């Protein structure tokens, strides 16, 4: 079941907002010192924290599960369609509609492009480890979930950078290709390689050893995420105090996108007669995001103080309550789903 830290992630993020804003006002010099620790535009502190976040999650991924993809071809196809053909592009559209049009009068004019970029980054990476929690809560097929996550991770290695670059370009946002590719290598390719070698070494000592290490690293992963958020909000403090409505406004397109993608995946699976135990995690994978990667890439591309970094953090803030709501809908609609799928 969902762990203590994960269950109350929204509360921890809210506390990090308060702590980060307060510390940023009280000790700005400390945050500036952290920001100065850069090599080739990569912040060393954030780079370390992102690895502590990401590697434990990737440790759970078994790429051997890719051999099971054909067994759930329809469910896999629906999720891939939503994750890669609908989700990033719909978010780019929602970002343009809400950030640049409807909400523009209430947002800082110099950050509009950056907010849109952050939303695109958030949508361009499908969720990884947390999907296992959501799948368990909706009694999803664990083999489908594992094979889908492994396939998404494999696709993300080659597709994340091109999709982000395409959508940023269409949104008239300058794409620093060198930084984008460096982020992909640093935060996707290398962690995947390290995690898979580590996974194999642990499995030589038995599956129980792998499970024990993954469980022990879980709190460290969450702690690294929370510390990263404190740093982000330390830099974002002045902007948030000046315009506290920003977070609520950025949450609107994210919430709409979750409902859109989860509903589309669920409906398509029902139309194709896919079993409910596959449709549930398919909808949840289609709706959730790999927000750790989005946060890291936003910082690398646009910096701590950017609107892009803040937009990705809003995704973290609402992730747990929104996904728990999707789980509840999936569970309660099982009778309706199975009547139609039959």
PESUL-V251223 format. One line per field, one symbol per residue. ss: DSSP state (H for helix, E for strand, C for the rest). phi: phi as a letter, one per 20 degrees, with the letter a starting at -180 (. if undefined). Layout:
ss: ???
phi: ???
This chain:
ss: CCCHHHHCHHHHHHHHHHHHHHHHHHCHHHHHHHHHCEECCEEHHHHHHHHHHHHHHHCCCCHHHHHHHHHHHHHHHHHHHHHHHHHHHHHHHHHHHHHHHHCHHHCCHHHHHHHHHHHHHHHCCECCCHHHHHHHHCCCCHHHHHHHHHHHHHHHHHHHHHHHHHHHHHCCCCCCHHHHHHHHHHHHHHHHHHHHHHHHHHHCCCHHHHHHHHHHHHHHHHHHHHHHHHHHHHHHHHHHHHCCHHHHHHHHHHHHHHHHHHHHHHHHHHHCCCCHHHHHHHHHHHHCECHHHHHHHHHHHHCCCCHHHHHHHHHHHHHHHHHHHHHHHHHHCHHHHHHHHC
phi: .ffffffdgffffffffffffffffecfffffffffecclmdffffgffffffeggfffeedfffgfegffcfffffffffffdddgffffffffffefedfegfddfffdgffffffffffeecffdfffffffffdlfffffgfffffffffffgddgffffffffffemdfdfgfffffffffdcffffffffffgfffffeogfffffffffegfffffffffffffgffeegfffffcffgfffffffffffffgfffffffffffemffffeffffffffeecefffffffffffcngeeffffffffffgdgfffffffgfffffegffffffff
